[in-house]
Amino acid sequence: MTKPSSPNIVFIHVDQWRADCLSIEGHPVVHTPTLDLLALQGVLFSHAYASCPTCVPSRASLMTGLTPEHHGRVSYQDGVPWNYPITLPGEFTKCGYQTKAIGKLHTFPERNQLGFESVELHDGYLHFARKRHGQPIENDDYLAWLREETGRANADYFEHGVNCNSIVARPWPMEEYLHPTNWVTSRSLDFLDTRDTSRPFFLYMSYHRPHPPYDPPGWALDQYLQAPMPDPVVGDWVDLYEPYDQSHSPEAFRAKYRPDILQRARAGYYGHLTHIDHQINRFLEILQEYDLAENTWIVFTSDHGEMLGDHHLYRKGYPYEASARVPLIVKPPQSVEYPKGSVCETVVEMMDFLPTLLDCAGLPAPDQIDGRSFLNHVVGKSQASLRPYLHGEHTLFGYSLQWLTDGREKYVWHSGTGREQLFDLSDDPNEVKDLSLNASPLAVERLAVWRQRMVDTLRHREEGFVSADGALLPGRPVSPILQHLRNA
């Protein structure tokens, strides 16, 4: 189905990158010159989301074009097989594209290629896989390469002893070219060297960082260690998660860390961002040298964000902007007319990438998906909403955090307690003021509107979130995997 003029697709996927952590977004600390330039040359989306914001469910939506409810993963759980008949890479492969994945997939079994013709894998430190197998290199091509490159049979990226969900930060202890971030770039450049030039390609560059461990090269960490940093934002609802505080754990979801510990953690996180930014530039320059940039779509996004101390919260899985909103930049090929350097405010989500990327290549999307193409929004032909509002969810602390947003307001329902939250994102993008605490007639009216929308969204769910009389019903048992996936 491909033609000689069919465009290439380079999909740059990072892990745990907050949407506001781009200097072009006005971040007061982070410097991301490559991505800033890419946004000036392309289109920046200001309301891109991961509706189920942790690695596994978010990537499932990306790869299948389905909502979390329909692919069955409504939270994080390892060891559940990926048996989906339609996948993003599989559609490109069927249509004649050369498809290659380098870096993180986070599927199960770990060597499930999801329809890619070829995969070079590094998912980071996966406790599930490393505990189950005697030889970690069975599921980690980067680790095998690291041992061969260093000549040490026991070489490991975990030699520094920093865990994969820890706020501890320290510099990468080996030469920089051995870092997993550099490896993804190097292997991607090798792909350009050895690709089948008779076919268009879909290249999935999937960086594990800035997900912890916070171990950027020394130069990247150092430039932020002493940088003035504003305090994390703290909302008037900050006590909501206080029962879950674990301030003495380096892997806490809720904590009040000492200022020096938080400063170092943020420096490690920001150092990863700048390191990745430089490595993306390295790749894009070589892409240009091959004269491929003129006929290549370049897409940059993340699977979810990172709370990084906002509201004393850490990690991901939350419905709040720092966790659920992701950066998204799309740069079309030279032959495509589009509003260069524009910002699109349309709400888009992970499931929308499958039909959009196929649309970019002039290929049809399967009917059995939930996602919708936002190509017309990239090229400036539409500003219409893809859907009236987006539904998101994730289980955390033993209950489900259910949320809805249209990009202007956000409603959150805590299934464990029935607590509601309402934010005006237009006036309060950092979600500091919970309008559900406001007894004004307008707040009460808006809460009622969003509550009914949530009832309509959850009415049919297997958990029984809605009672027979049409009210949201708290306290229902929840599972990270829905019944239809458990039965598959």
C-alpha positions, 0 to 999 in steps of 0.5 A: 500500500505504500508509494515511493513518496510515502512519508517516513514517521519518527515517533520519539517517545519519552517516559514521565516527562511533564508537559510544562517542562519545556522552556518554550512553555515558559518553565523557569528552570529547564532548558530544552533548545532542541524541542523549543526549535522543533515546536517553532518549526512544527505544532505544539499541543497544549492539552495532550493527555494520558488518560491512564497516566502510568507506563503500561496502561498509557502505552496500551492506549497508544499502541491499540487506539483504545480507551483503558476501559476497552483494552482492559488496563485501568491501572498499572499491573505487570505480567498481563499478556498483550494479545491485541489484534490491532496495533499501531506498528502492526498497521504500518507493517501490514502496509509495507513500512519498515517498522523498528522499535528501539528502547522501551515497550513495557509489554508482556511477554517482554519480547512481544514485538506488537507488530514491529518487524524488529525490536531492540529492547530496554525497558529499564529496571523491571522488577517483574522481569528481573525477579522472574528470569535468571539472566536479565539480558534475555529481555534487555538488548541494552544490557547485553550491549553494555556488557559486550561494550565494557568487556565485563560480564557482570556490568549493569546499569544498576551499579550505582544502586539508585532505584527506578522509582526513587527521588535519589539523584546522582551522576551516571557513573560510566562514560556518557556514551554508555548511558541508556539515553545515548544508546537509544540514539546510537541504535536509531542512527544505526537504523538510518545507516542500515534501513531498507531504502526501498521502503518508507519507515516507522521508527519508534525511539522510546527513551526510558528517561526521564523516568527514575533513576535520576542518573543523568551525566554529571554535566547535566546534573551539575547545571541544575544543582544550584539553580534557583527553583521556585517552590512546588505549587501547593493547592488548598486541598493539599491535606487530601492525601495526607493519610498516605504520607511516607516522607521517609521513603525515597519512593513515596507517592506523597511526602514532605521531603527536606528542601535539599533533597527535593532540590537534588531530585529536581536537578536529576529530573531536569538533567535528564530532560536536557540530556535527552534534548541534546540526544534528540538534536544529535539524531535530527541532525543526522536525519537531515544529513541523510536528506530524510527530514524533508519527507519525515513526520517527527512526533515527540510526546511522553507516556505520562508526567511526574508530580515532582512535589506539586501538592506534596505528591510524587510519581504518577497515576494522579489525575492532575496536570503534572501527572496526566498532561504530556508534551506533544510536538508534531513537525510535518514534512516539508511538502505539507502546509501547516501553521508553523510555530502554532499552538493547538489547544484541542484535547488529544489523548494517547489513543488518538495517535494510532489513527493520526499517524496512519492518517499522516501516512495516507493510510486507513485506520481500522474501524475497531478503535476509539481514537480519532485522528487530529491530523486536521488540527496539525495542518490548521484545518480544524479547531473542533474538539475530538470529543466533548470531554476526555475520561481518565482513570487510575487506581491508586491507594486502593481506590479509583481516581476518576476524572473528566476534562474538556481542557478548560475545567477538570472534575475528579471523583475519588471512588473510595470516599466519594470526594469530588474536586473541580478545577478551572484550568483556564484561570488555575492551570496548576490546580491550586483552587479546588472549586468543590470547596466553594459553596458559590452557586456557580461552583455548585452548578458546575459540579452538578454538570460534571457529576452527571457526566461522570454518572453517564460515563461510568453507568455501565462499568463492571465495578458498580460505580453508579447506583440503581438510582443514578448516583455515584457510589463510593466504596466499590472494589476496584482492580487494575485489570478489567474482567474482559482482559482477565478472561482473555 
